[in-house]
Amino acid sequence: MKHVRIYQNYLPKVEENLRVALQKRFSSFPLYGVSGQTKQALDNELDNFWRPLIKSELSKVELDQHQLDNEEELARVSWACIGEVQSILGFRYH
């Protein structure tokens, strides 16, 4: 549940950052394009600006996720369900 809480706490920040970026990028105006070229322009916008931005925002939460995945936490979680995790996966922690 700790991983879920990290995402729950961080995703509102991602939403706000994206909302601000949208407002700056489009200034609350609709996107106009040349007939026949609008889809390509939108695809380029998504591929070259928005996907990298979203990936960058989500990578920030991954740092917190990796800090959570230390040896002590992995050992604690591996003993969940009275050792069933170890039995299924075939490994043991100290």
Buried (B, 14 or more C-beta within 10 A) or exposed (E): EEBEEBEEEBEEEBEEBBEEBEEEEEEEEEEEEEEEEEEEEEEEBEEEEBEEBBEEBEEEBEEBEEEBEEEEEEEEBBEEEEEEBBEEEEEEEE
